[in-house]
Amino acid sequence: MEEWEYQITFHELPQRSPEEGEKIIKCDQAGQCLVHDAFGTDIHWLEDHFREQGQKGWELVQAGYHHREILCIWKRTKDTGKKG
């Protein structure tokens, strides 16, 4: 049986430039709200971070955005030293 280890990371979004304008929050009739254009145009730093974590064996399980921060939950197979 596989065992897992978990990691939680927080990442602050870079400030948006005035040229990028305001982020837009849209809500539907059911009260579900989505943030559009939260990252602006430069999200390469986040792609790089995801790539680095993947190379270390971490899999992104869930990510959430709140108040200019992204919370990421990662998991990877725990090395127990057991041979199967």
Secondary structure, 3 states (H helix, E strand, C coil): CCCEEEEEEEEECCCCCHHHCCCEEEECCCCCEEEECCCCCCCHHHHHHHHHHHHCCCEEEEEEEECCEEEEEEEEECCCCCCC
